[in-house]
């Protein structure tokens, strides 16, 4: 009986862990989801605050993605999202976190990264998306992305970080993203 109870407890713990993982992962792309981003960012921003370090936030939006879906179909659009996600992961460090923010929009947290370093990473991502077409069935799709970057600078205090701090950094990155879109798309822009 003790073995059966121990086995049942172990199965329950494993099941709970699987559900926690599923709740944090976007099922289409395999990237983390928006909820996970905010949970992780809260910890990373707090570390940055305490140690007087920076964390860069990058917003990425696929240019004219609606046209891709309209012309090639939603299955092709899904293939684009999966491939872009794979390219994001390939371009990032293990310490970075890429998440699907919604639709064709992604957010990336780059701990201990200056805005200049984030610009180099964002440019590498932008180039990897632009330079190689995505093929799905008989469709060859040339995709581009616009990226916006903001930075959070820790002050070396024990100040409590809240979701508002993260919202502000994401909002500034989003403003920079719109700046990139207004500059003609397929570019990287910074929030001053």
C-alpha positions in Angstrom: 0.0 0.0 0.0 2.8 2.4 0.8 4.4 1.7 -2.6 1.1 2.4 -4.3 0.7 5.7 -2.4 4.2 6.7 -3.2 3.7 5.8 -6.9 0.5 7.8 -7.0 2.1 10.8 -5.4 5.0 10.7 -7.9 2.6 10.5 -10.8 0.6 13.5 -9.4 3.8 15.6 -9.1 4.8 14.7 -12.6 1.4 15.5 -13.9 1.4 18.9 -12.2 4.8 19.7 -13.7 3.5 18.8 -17.2 0.5 21.1 -16.7 2.7 23.9 -15.5 4.9 23.5 -18.5 1.9 23.4 -20.9 0.5 26.5 -19.3 3.8 28.4 -20.0 4.3 27.3 -23.6 2.6 28.6 -26.8 1.4 25.4 -28.5 2.0 26.6 -32.1 5.6 28.0 -31.8 6.9 26.1 -28.8 8.1 29.5 -27.4 7.1 30.7 -23.9 3.8 32.6 -23.8 2.9 36.1 -22.6 2.1 35.0 -19.1 5.4 33.3 -18.7 7.2 36.4 -19.9 5.7 38.5 -17.2 6.5 35.9 -14.5 10.1 35.6 -15.6 10.6 39.3 -16.3 9.5 40.1 -12.7 12.4 38.0 -11.4 14.9 39.3 -14.0 14.0 43.0 -13.4 14.3 42.5 -9.7 17.8 41.0 -10.2 18.8 43.9 -12.4 17.4 46.4 -9.9 19.4 45.0 -7.0 22.7 44.6 -9.0 22.5 47.9 -10.9 22.4 46.0 -14.2 20.5 46.5 -17.4 17.9 44.4 -19.1 16.8 45.1 -22.6 13.3 44.4 -24.0 12.8 43.8 -27.7 9.4 43.8 -29.4 9.3 42.1 -32.8 6.4 42.2 -35.2 6.3 40.5 -38.6 5.7 43.0 -41.3 2.5 42.7 -43.3 1.7 39.3 -41.8 -2.0 39.6 -42.6 -1.1 39.5 -46.3 0.9 36.3 -45.8 -2.2 34.7 -44.3 -4.6 36.1 -46.9 -2.4 35.1 -49.9 -1.0 31.8 -48.8 -3.4 30.6 -46.1 -3.3 30.2 -42.4 -1.3 26.9 -42.5 1.4 28.9 -44.3 1.1 31.6 -41.7 1.5 29.1 -39.0 4.6 27.7 -40.7 6.1 31.2 -40.8 5.4 31.7 -37.1 7.1 28.4 -36.3 10.1 29.1 -38.5 10.5 32.7 -37.1 10.4 31.2 -33.6 13.2 28.8 -34.5 15.3 31.6 -35.9 14.7 33.6 -32.7 15.9 30.8 -30.5 18.9 30.2 -32.7 19.9 33.9 -32.5 19.6 34.2 -28.7 21.7 33.3 -25.7 20.6 30.7 -23.2 20.0 33.5 -20.7 17.6 35.3 -23.0 13.8 34.6 -23.1 11.8 34.8 -26.3 8.0 34.7 -26.0 5.1 34.8 -28.4 3.3 37.9 -27.2 0.3 37.5 -29.4 -0.5 37.0 -33.1 2.6 37.7 -35.0 4.2 39.7 -32.2 7.1 38.5 -30.0 8.8 39.9 -26.9 12.4 39.1 -25.9 14.0 39.8 -22.6 17.8 40.2 -22.7 19.3 40.2 -19.2 22.5 42.1 -18.6 22.4 43.6 -22.1 23.0 47.2 -23.0 20.8 48.9 -25.5 23.7 48.8 -28.0 24.2 45.1 -27.5 20.4 44.6 -27.8 20.6 46.5 -31.1 23.2 44.0 -32.4 21.1 41.0 -31.4 18.0 42.6 -32.9 19.8 43.3 -36.1 21.0 39.7 -36.2 17.4 38.5 -35.7 16.1 40.9 -38.4 18.7 39.7 -40.9 18.0 36.0 -40.3 14.3 36.6 -41.0 14.9 38.7 -44.1 17.7 36.8 -45.7 16.2 33.3 -46.0 12.7 32.8 -47.5 10.4 30.5 -45.6 9.1 27.6 -47.7 5.8 25.9 -47.0 4.6 23.4 -49.5 4.8 25.2 -52.9 4.8 28.6 -51.2 8.0 30.6 -51.0 7.5 33.5 -48.6 9.9 36.4 -48.1 9.2 37.7 -44.6 10.6 40.8 -42.8 10.2 42.0 -39.3 10.4 45.3 -37.4 11.9 45.4 -34.0 11.7 48.0 -31.2 14.1 48.1 -28.2 13.9 49.6 -24.7 16.1 49.2 -21.7 15.6 49.0 -17.9 18.4 50.2 -15.8 18.6 48.9 -12.2 19.4 51.4 -9.5 21.1 49.1 -7.0 18.2 49.2 -4.5 15.9 46.7 -2.9 12.9 48.5 -4.4 10.1 46.1 -5.1 9.6 45.6 -8.9 6.1 45.4 -10.1 4.4 44.4 -13.3 4.1 48.2 -13.9 7.9 48.4 -14.3 7.7 45.6 -16.9 4.7 47.2 -18.6 6.6 50.5 -18.9 9.6 48.7 -20.5 7.4 46.7 -22.9 5.4 49.9 -23.7 8.6 51.8 -24.6 9.8 48.8 -26.8 6.4 48.9 -28.4 6.7 52.6 -29.2 10.1 51.9 -30.7 8.5 49.1 -32.8 6.0 51.6 -34.2 8.8 53.9 -34.9 10.4 51.1 -36.9 7.2 50.4 -38.8 6.8 54.1 -39.6 10.3 54.3 -40.9 9.4 51.8 -43.6 9.4 48.4 -41.8 12.2 45.8 -41.8 14.3 47.8 -39.4 15.3 48.1 -35.7 14.4 51.2 -33.7 15.2 52.3 -30.2 13.1 54.1 -27.5 15.1 57.1 -26.3 
